[in-house]
C-alpha cells in the first residue's frame, strides 16, 4: 500500500510548506499541488483531490489531515506522524511565542495595524484556490451544476454541519452514473477499528481525568480534543466556538487578547488551527512561562490529534471501498462540491471586512498576481506586511 520514499526529502518539503502556505485550508491545497504533485510527483492530482475531499467529510483540520494522509500513503504511519509534527510545530511555536509576549504586555496597548492588508490578501488566495480547483476537477455539466449548488447552499447555511451533507449529496448524485464506469476487481474491505477505538478512548479518558483531577492542563487538552472532534470546515469555523468557550464562558482570555491573537494567526503560514496554542498558552499564564508552554502543547495536540486518528481509521479501508463503481463515480460529485465550498468560502471570508476600495483592491490584486505571474504567495504576503508597516 505504501510508496516508500526518502523520509528526509518529504519532510523537508513539508517543512517548506509549513513556512510558506498562507490562507487556510482552502488555499493550502494549491500549495500541496504545486510541491507534492507537480514538483515531486509523490501522488497524482486525482489522488490529492480525492484525499482532500475525503478529509472534508471527516471532522478536524482539513489541510492537516490531507497532508498527514499523504504521508501515510507514501511512507506509512511513522512518516505520517512525523509529517504532522513538522507541519504543525512552526506555527504552534510562533503562536505560543505571541501568547507569551501578550501575557507580558497585556496592560499596554499593542497595535496590529500592520496586518490590516493580510485578510483581504488571504481572501484573494482562497479565490485563486477556488479557481484552480474548479479548472482541475469540474469536467462535466453535472459537476458544474453541483459546484454552483454547493457554493450557494454553503453560503446560505453557514454552519459546519452543512459541509459534509453537501459533499455526501454531491457524491450521491454522481454515484448514480456508476454504470458508465468499467468494472474493476473488487477488493475485500477489511476494517481495522484500532484508530477509531484510539480516538474514542482518548476522548473518554481525557474527560474522565479532567473531571476527577480538575487539572487545568488535562481540561485544556480535553476541551480542544472535543472541539477538534466535531469541527468541519477548517479554522474559520473553529474560531467562533473557541471564542464562546474560552472568552465568554470560561473567561480565560479577554476579547482584545483573543482578537489580537487571531490577527497574528492570519498573518502566519501553516495550519490555522495553530491558533489553539495561543489560547492554551494564555489559559495557563498564571503558572509562568513553563505553564504557558505546557498549555500551548496541550491545546495543540488536543486540536490536531482527533482528526489524525479519524483519517487514519478511514484511509486504511478506502482503497477497498473505491473498488466499487458507485463509490468511484461518487468522487466526481464530491470533488465538484468541494470546489463550490472553496468558492463560497472566499465570499464568506470577505464579508466581515469593511467594504472599502483598499480591501477590494488587495483581494483582486492578489488573485491577479497569483493567476498571471510567477510571484509566490509568501512574497506577496511579505509585501503586504511591509506595506502595513510603512503605511
N, C-alpha and C positions, 0 to 999 in steps of 0.2 A: 504493500500500500504506500510505503514511504519512498520518496525520491531523494536519495541521500545526496547531500550537498556539503560543501565545506562550511562548517558552522561559523567560523570567524568571518568569512566573506558575507554570509547572510546577515549576521548580527551587526556587522559594520554598516550594511545598507539600512537595517532597522534603526540604528543609531542616527544615521544621517536623516532618515525620515522623522525621527523624534525631534530633531533640531530644526527642521525646515518645513514641516507641514502645518499650515495655518488654516483656520476657517471652520473647524469642526468636522464631524464625521462625513458630511455630505461632500466636502471638498477633499478630504483625505483620500477618497477612492481614486481621484485623478492622479494624486501623487503616487499612490501604490501602483497604479497602472504604468506610470512613466518609469519608475525604478525597477519594480519587481517583474513586470511583464515585458515592456518594450526594451529595457536595457539589459536585464539579466535573464529573462526567459524562464523564471522559476516555475511559472504556470501560465496557462493560456488566458486570453482576455475573457473567454466564456467561463472558465473556472473561477476567475476573480469575481465576476459579476454574480455568478451563482452563489459563491460563498458569502458575498456581501448581502445578497437577498435573503439567504438562509439566516444570517445573523440578525437581520432586521425583524425576523419573526420571533426571535428569542430575546428575552429581557437582558439588559446590560448595555455596555458601551459598544456600539456597533463597529466602529473602526478598530477598536482594540480587539474585539472578538474576531474580526476578519483577519487581522494581521497575525494573531496567535493561531488561528485556524490554518493559515498559510504555513506558518512554522510547523504545525502538526503534520500537515500534508507532506511536506518535503523533508522533514527530519525527525518526526515522531514527538512524543511527549516531552522529552528532555529539551529539544530545541524550542518547542512551543512555550514552555515556562521561562526559558532564557529570553525568548522574544518578548514576553510580557514584561519582564523586569527591565530590559534595555529600553523598551518603548515608553514605559511609564515613569521611570526614575528621573530623567532630566526635568520634566515638567513638574513632577512632585517636589523635587528639590527646590526648584525656583519658587513654587507657591509656598512651601514651608518657610523658606527664607523671607518671603514677603510678609508672612504672618508674624514671624519673629520681629521683623522690623516694625510692623504695625503695632505690636504689643508694646514696643519701646517708645513709640511716638504717638500713642493714641490720644494723648492730651493736647497734641498740636494739630494744626490743620495741615493736611497732606494733599497737595494738588495733583490730580491725574489728568489735567487737561491735555497733556502731550499725547494721550491715547485717543483723542476725540476723532481722529480720522480712521482709526483702525476698524471700528464697527461697520461703517459703510464699505470699507475695502473688503471686509470679511463677507459682506453680502455679495459683492462683485465676484469674489472667489467661488462662493456657493452657486451663483448664477452660471458661472463658467462651467462648474462641475455638472450642473443640470444639462447644459448644452452639450458637453462632451458625452455624457452618459446616454442622452437621448439619441444622439447620432449613432452610437455603437450598439444600442440594444433594441431600438424600435425599428422593426424591419417589415411590418405588415400593417394593414389598415386596422386590424383588431388591436394590435399593440398600440397604435396611435390613439385610438379611442380610449383604451384602458389607461394610457398615460394621462390623457386630459381629464378623465373622470377621477382618477386618483388624486390629481392636483386639486381639483375642485372640492372633493369631499374632505381631503386633509386640511384644506384651507377653511372650510365651513365648520368642521368639527375638530377643533384644535385640542384634542385630548390624546394622550399617549396610547390609549387602548384602541384608537381607531386605526393606527398604523398596521398592526398585524391583521386586523379584519380586512383592510383594503388589499393587502398583499395576498391574503388567502383567497379573497374573492376574485382577484385578478388571475391567480393560478387556477381556480376552479373553472373560470370561463374558457381559458385556452386548453385545459385538460380535456375538454370535450372534443378537441381536434386530434385526439391521440391516434385515430385510425390512419392519419396521413403520415405517421412516422413508421419507419421499418421496425420489424420485431427484433429485439435483442435477446440474447441469452439471459434469462432471469437468474440473478444471483440470490443465493439464500440469505435472508435477512436474519442476522444474529444480533440481538440487542444485549449489550453489556450495561448493567444497571449501576456499575460501581461509581461513576461520576455523578449520577443522579442522587444516589444514596449519600455520596460525599457532600453534595450541595445541601440536601435537606438536613443531614446530620449536623453540619457546621451551623446552620441556621438555628436548629433546636438547641444545640449545646450552648451557643453564644447567648441566646435568650435566657436559658436557664441559669447560666453562670452570672449574667448581668443582674438577674433578679435576686439570686441568692447572695451575691457578694456586694452588690451596689458599687462595684469597681468602675470608675469612670472610663478608663481605657477599654474595658470589656464592653461597656454600654455604648461607647462611640463606635467600636467595631460592629456591634450588633445593629445599631441604627443605620450605618452605611451599608452593611450587608443586606439588611432588609430592603432599603431603598434600591440598591443595585439589583435585587431580585425581582423588582416589579416595574422597572422603568423601561419603556420602549421609546425610541426616538432620539436618544443622544443627550448631551449635556444641557441643551436649551430646555428640554423637558424636565430634567432633574432639578434645575436651579430653583423654580418656584416652590417645589416640595421642600428643598433644603432651607429656603428662606422661612417658610411656615414653621418648620420643626425647630430650627436652631436659633432663629431670631425672635419670632412671635410667640412660640410656645415655651421653649427652654431658656431663652434669653442668654445663650452662650456668647452671642455676638450682638453688636448694635447694628442698626440698619446701615449706617455710614460705613462701618467696617466691612459688612457683607458686600455692599455695592462697590467699594473701593477694590476689594479683592477680586470681584467679578470682572472689573475693568482690566486689572492686571492679567487675569487668566485669558481674556480675549486677545490680549496683545502677545501671548506666548504661543510657540508652536507646540505640537503634541496633543495628547488627549485632553478634551475639555473637562473630563471627569477628574482631572488632577486638582481642580478647584476644591475638591473634598479635602485634600491635605491641608489647605489653608484654614478651612473651618475646623478640622480636627485639631490643628495646632493651637488656634486661638481658644478652643474649648478647654484646653489644659494649660492656659497661660499662668495660672496660679501656682503651678508646680515648677516654674522656671524653664530655662531653655531645654533641659533634658526632658521635662514633661511635654513641652511643645513638640519636640521631635517624635516622642512616642505617640502623641495624639495624631500627628501628621501621618505616621506609618500605619496606625490602626485604621484611620479613616480611608487611607489609600488602598490597603489590602482589602478592607471591608467592601469598598465600592467596586473593585476590579475582579475579585475572585468569583462571585456568584455567576457572572456572565461567562467567565472562562470555564468553570465546571460544567455549565449547561451546554456550551458549544462543543466541548469535548465529548459530552454524552451523545449528542445528536450526530456529530460528524463521523462517529465510528460505524454507524449503520446507514449513512447517507448514500454511499456508493451502491449498496444493495437496493435501497429504495428507488434510486434513479433508474434501475434496470427495467422498471415498469413504464410502459409507454405513456400512460396517463400522467405519471409523475414528471417524465421528461417534457411532455407537452405543457405542463403547468408552469415550467420555468419561463416560458415566453411571457406569460401574463404577469408573473411575479417580478421579472426584471423591468417590464414596461411600467408597471405600477410603481416600482421603486424609483424610476426616472421621474414620474409625476410627483412623488413625495419630495424629491430634491428640488424640483421647480417650485413647489408650493412653499418649501422651507425658505427659499430666497425672499419671497414676498413677505412671509410671516416675520422673518428676521428684520426686514427693513421697517416694518410698521412702528415699532417703538421709537425709531429715530425721528428727529424733527424733519419735517418736510421742507428742507432748505435746499437752495441751489448747490451749496457745498456738498451736502450728503449725496444728492443725486449725481453730481459731477464725479465724486470719488468712486461711487459704485460703478458708473458707466465706464470711467477711465480704467478701472481695474479690470473689468471684463474685456475691454478692447485690448489692453496690453497683454493679457493672457492669451487671447484668441488670435491676435495678429502679429505678435512679436515673440521673440525667444527669451524675453526677460523673465527670470524665475520669480516665483511668488515671494520667496524670502527677501529678494532685493526690492520688490515693490512694497512689502510691508516695512522694511527698513527705511525706505524713502518716506513713507507715511509717518513713521515715528520721528524722523528727522525734521519733517515739516511741522509736526506738532510741537517740537521743542523750539523751533525758530519762530513760529507764529504764535 
